[in-house]
Amino acid sequence: MRIGLVAGEASGDTLGETLIEVLLKRYPNAVFEGIAGPKMQRLGARSLYDMSLLSVRGYSTEVLCSLWKLLRIRRELRQHFLVNPPDLFVGIDAPDFNLALEKSLKAAGIPVIHFVAPSVWIWRSGRIPLIREAVHGILALFPFEQEIFERAHIPIRFVGHPLARQISTEPNQEEARNHLGLKSHEIWLAFLPGSRLSEIRGHAQLMAQTAILLRQEMPSIQFLVPFVNEQTKVLFEHLWQQVAPEIQVRASIGQAQKMLIAANGALVASGTATLEAALCHCPHIITYRMSALSAWWIRRRGLSGSVGLPNIIAGSSIVPEYLQEQATPEILAQALLNLIGDEEAQKKMRLAFVNLHQKLAIDPEKPILDMVEELLLHGHL
């Protein structure tokens, strides 16, 4: 059996690793090829292009220059799979790249699954017709996505979230503090400003100003800041020093989960990090600042409601959100002080996080195999 795969970034590589592990149990002689990251390649997947070529975002000159290369890669992949049709194609996330490729392959009679439901639940609901045209089915990370796509008559299976399986359902704060060299009696607050450079620019000085106000009210409070790479760390520290040079932060790369488990609370920029904070059972508040143009566009489309993943998954407001005009140092500092000082609120939030964790930590093997086998057997779902 030949299975085509395209993963676009590190998170997709992790999902691809899970997918390959599941499929190899049922189809031990399966061959995987397309665009694969290092984890997928360790399981035998053949990558025709470097996955990092797909990991571009935004509208910088560098990104626009990369666009022609991405279009060429997609065109060549399309031709490769049309000339040598796989038994199954799975596009892993990266919808802006994968959906157009999937549409061509499905039209040629190749069974197509998209792993990670494209985000249509906050905006971009207009692309649902394209998704319906491009794929036979979707493997989704979140349970609320089932209803959305079932209403659109797109077959979908909920497979749980890899973070929920990776993070212990009983996070150990003492162990995390020992690992980081923090004392048990100290008060530590985690700041998670985002993983993109644009998010660092939007949140670094806001968080520094918030830290100044927190220190005025609670002189002993200290700050943890995890980063995804050196580039975001350097930019954050540069921007922080312009506002709060007198306040030192404990910065680290790749320690987000340990820091969230160790912290008394957190201020988290909206995104996957809010889910990570919830799964680490860390009481937190959510914030986000975007450009005035982006905010205008969202309001113009009448988009509202929760943006934090814990609130969307729970279907209720379990984590406070302070966005755009509400994201001021004064409001954020007071909200964090209220949270840190309210043990009952922390307990209630942690209980909601436990329920959320259990909901997402399901074994993905059965739903993945159910969809794959039904599609291979019948050619449709």
TAKARA-V22094 format. One line per field, one symbol per residue. ss: DSSP state (~ for helix, > for strand, _ for the rest). phi: phi as a letter, one per 40 degrees, with the letter a starting at -180 (. if undefined). psi: psi as a letter, one per 30 degrees, with the letter a starting at -180 (. if undefined). Layout:
ss=???
phi=???
psi=???
//
This chain:
ss=_>>>>>>__~~~~~~~~~~~~~~~~~____>>>>>__~~~~~___>>___~~~~______~~~~~~~~~~~~~~~~~~~~~~~____>>>>>__~~~~~~~~~~~~~____>>>>_________~~~~~~~~~~__>>>>___~~~~~~~~____>>>___~~~~~______~~~~~~~~_______>>>>>____~~~~~~~~~~~~~~~~~~~~~____>>>>>>__~~~~~~~~~~~~~~~____>>>>>__~~~~~~~__>>>>>__~~~~~~~~____>>>>>___~~~~~~~~~________~~~~~~______>>>~~~__~~~~~~~~~~~~__~~~~~~~~~~~~~~~~~~____~~~~~~~~~~~~~~___
phi=.bbcbbbbadccccccdcccdcccccbcccbbaibbccccccchccbcacdccccbagbcdcccccdccccccccccdcdcccbcccabbcbffccccccccdcccccgccbbbcgcdcbcbagcccddccdccbcabbbcbcccdccccccgbdabcbgbccccccdcbdbccccccccgbccccbbbcbbchbbccccccbdcccccccdcccccbdccbbbbcbcaccccccdccccccbbccbcbcbabgbdccccccccaabbcdicccccccccfcdabbbabbcdcccccccccgcagcbcddccccgaccbcbbbfcccbdccccccccccccbccccccccccccccdcccccccdccccdcccccccbgab
psi=kkkkkjkfaeeeeeeeeeeeeeefeeifgkkklcjkaeeeefgfkkkflkefffiklahleeeeefeeeeeeeeeeeeeefeeiklfkkjkjbhefeeeeeeeeeefggkkkkkjjkkjgfeagffgeeeeefflflkjkfkeffeeefeeghjkkkkglkeeffekkfikjeeeeeeefhkkefljkkkkjflfleeeeeffefeeeeeeeeeeefiffklkkjklfleeeeeeeeeeeffeiffjkljklkggeeeeeeflflljkkkaffeeeeefghjkllklkklleeeeeeeeeggkaakfkeeeeefgljfkkkjkcffileeeeeeeeeeeefjeeeeeeeeeeeeeeeeefhlkfeeeeeeeeeeeeefgl.
//
